[in-house]
Each structure stands twice: as structure tokens, then as C-alpha cells.
Amino acid sequence: MDNTTLVLVAGAIGALVGTIVTALSNIVLTIINRRSEERKQLNELVMNGALTDYQQKIEIAKENARSGRDVSILPFDSFVIHHFLFISALTGRKYEHKKLKKRLMQVDEDYQEILEVRKYRTPTGERYQSKKRDE
């Protein structure tokens, strides 16, 4: 083979490798973007369903309160968790039960800390001087 043929073959191989690398990276990016969009849509579905359900429960509770019946409504996060689990079951979306439980327990701990801090503040947000809290 002469030098011209080697240069042409090397150029063709380089172009082919470049095309393959570009195509593979485009495929990977497309898959990542599709999964991200699916997650976003599922999260919107969960939040919209939870919000709609919560608002309906509030309306029912208002009607019950007007007629003198006892009223109690679960916190909004209960509706979100219920809809997350429901959508996950319907779509086959995988989640790790232990991780979810651990995260929810951490949320509860964090929230309890926030409530503790609020106990030591006046209704206007100023700190009470008589109470001490370890930071």
C-alpha cells in the first residue's frame, strides 16, 4: 500500500470511530433525558393527584364541620406518599422500601427539630429569653 491509500484508510477509520462515538453518546443522552422526563411526569402526576385528593378531603371536612361532625384530615404528605406508592405500583416503578422508610423517618426527625425551635419563639418569631436550647 502506498502512503495515499494509508492516509485515506486511516481517515475513513477515524471518521467511522468518530461517528460511532457520537452516535453512542447521543443514544445515552436520549435515554437519560427520557428517564428524566418520565420521572418528572410521574412526580407531577403524584403531586397533582395528592393535591386534588387533599382538596377534596378538605371540602368534605368543611361540610362535616358545618353539620357538627368531628373532623380530622391527614397531613398533606400522607396523600403524597399514598399517591407515590399507588403510581409506583401501577407503573411498575421500583423503589426501595427500606430507603423510603429511612428518608421518611429523617423527615420526621427534621420536622420535630423545627417544631422544637418554634417552641422557643414568641408568636412574632423572637426568641424567648427564659428558655435555653443546646445548639
PLY file of the C-alpha trace (Angstrom):
ply
format ascii 1.0
element vertex 135
property float x
property float y
property float z
element edge 134
property int vertex1
property int vertex2
end_header
0.00 0.00 0.00
1.19 3.43 -0.76
1.06 6.40 1.60
-2.01 7.95 -0.02
-4.05 4.77 0.49
-2.93 4.52 4.13
-3.92 8.11 4.78
-7.35 7.54 3.18
-7.94 4.32 5.17
-6.83 5.96 8.41
-9.09 8.94 7.71
-12.04 6.66 6.95
-11.44 4.63 10.13
-11.14 7.83 12.18
-14.38 9.18 10.71
-16.14 5.87 11.40
-14.91 5.79 15.02
-15.98 9.42 15.49
-19.43 8.66 14.08
-19.82 5.61 16.34
-18.74 7.55 19.45
-21.10 10.41 18.61
-24.00 8.04 17.94
-23.43 6.15 21.21
-23.23 9.35 23.25
-26.43 10.60 21.59
-28.20 7.34 22.43
-27.05 7.52 26.06
-28.16 11.17 26.35
-31.53 10.33 24.80
-32.06 7.53 27.32
-31.06 9.77 30.23
-33.33 12.58 29.03
-36.25 10.20 28.50
-35.89 8.75 32.02
-35.61 12.22 33.48
-38.76 13.34 31.65
-40.62 10.20 32.77
-39.60 10.84 36.39
-40.72 14.45 36.09
-44.10 13.42 34.66
-44.61 10.75 37.33
-43.72 13.25 40.07
-46.19 15.75 38.62
-48.83 13.02 38.48
-48.17 12.14 42.14
-48.30 15.77 43.30
-51.38 16.68 41.25
-53.21 13.56 42.41
-52.26 14.16 46.02
-53.28 17.82 45.87
-56.64 17.02 44.25
-57.33 14.29 46.79
-56.32 16.56 49.69
-58.53 19.41 48.47
-61.49 17.03 48.15
-60.92 15.82 51.71
-60.81 19.43 52.93
-64.15 20.17 51.26
-65.72 17.06 52.79
-64.28 18.03 56.19
-65.78 21.52 55.87
-69.19 20.04 55.11
-68.88 17.68 58.08
-67.79 20.52 60.36
-70.83 22.62 59.31
-73.11 19.76 60.29
-71.39 19.37 63.67
-69.47 16.16 62.98
-65.90 15.57 64.10
-63.34 16.50 61.50
-59.81 15.22 61.02
-57.63 15.28 57.93
-54.33 13.54 57.45
-51.33 15.77 56.72
-50.69 16.55 53.05
-47.52 14.43 52.98
-49.66 11.35 53.71
-51.52 11.97 50.47
-48.24 12.44 48.57
-46.82 9.19 49.95
-50.05 7.32 49.18
-50.08 8.58 45.59
-46.37 7.84 45.17
-46.88 4.24 46.27
-50.04 3.90 44.19
-48.42 5.27 40.99
-45.33 3.13 41.63
-47.50 0.03 41.86
-49.43 0.92 38.70
-46.37 1.74 36.60
-44.04 -0.92 37.97
-41.74 1.87 39.14
-39.18 0.44 41.53
-38.42 1.94 44.90
-36.58 0.56 47.86
-38.89 0.18 50.84
-36.07 0.48 53.40
-34.64 3.62 51.78
-38.07 5.23 51.60
-38.74 4.37 55.25
-35.34 5.76 56.29
-35.92 9.01 54.36
-39.39 9.46 55.85
-38.01 8.86 59.34
-35.34 11.52 58.66
-38.04 13.95 57.50
-39.96 13.30 60.73
-36.84 13.89 62.84
-36.04 17.11 60.99
-39.62 18.31 61.35
-39.62 17.56 65.09
-36.46 19.65 65.40
-38.17 22.54 63.64
-41.14 22.25 65.99
-38.74 22.30 68.96
-37.18 25.53 67.70
-40.62 27.07 67.26
-41.47 26.29 70.90
-38.74 28.66 71.98
-40.02 31.59 69.94
-42.75 34.13 70.52
-45.62 34.32 68.04
-43.75 37.20 66.36
-40.67 35.00 65.92
-38.49 36.48 68.66
-36.58 34.12 70.92
-37.79 33.71 74.49
-35.07 34.75 76.87
-36.03 32.33 79.63
-35.58 29.15 77.59
-32.16 27.73 76.74
-31.55 25.27 73.98
-28.40 23.35 73.05
-27.35 24.17 69.52
0 1
1 2
2 3
3 4
4 5
5 6
6 7
7 8
8 9
9 10
10 11
11 12
12 13
13 14
14 15
15 16
16 17
17 18
18 19
19 20
20 21
21 22
22 23
23 24
24 25
25 26
26 27
27 28
28 29
29 30
30 31
31 32
32 33
33 34
34 35
35 36
36 37
37 38
38 39
39 40
40 41
41 42
42 43
43 44
44 45
45 46
46 47
47 48
48 49
49 50
50 51
51 52
52 53
53 54
54 55
55 56
56 57
57 58
58 59
59 60
60 61
61 62
62 63
63 64
64 65
65 66
66 67
67 68
68 69
69 70
70 71
71 72
72 73
73 74
74 75
75 76
76 77
77 78
78 79
79 80
80 81
81 82
82 83
83 84
84 85
85 86
86 87
87 88
88 89
89 90
90 91
91 92
92 93
93 94
94 95
95 96
96 97
97 98
98 99
99 100
100 101
101 102
102 103
103 104
104 105
105 106
106 107
107 108
108 109
109 110
110 111
111 112
112 113
113 114
114 115
115 116
116 117
117 118
118 119
119 120
120 121
121 122
122 123
123 124
124 125
125 126
126 127
127 128
128 129
129 130
130 131
131 132
132 133
133 134
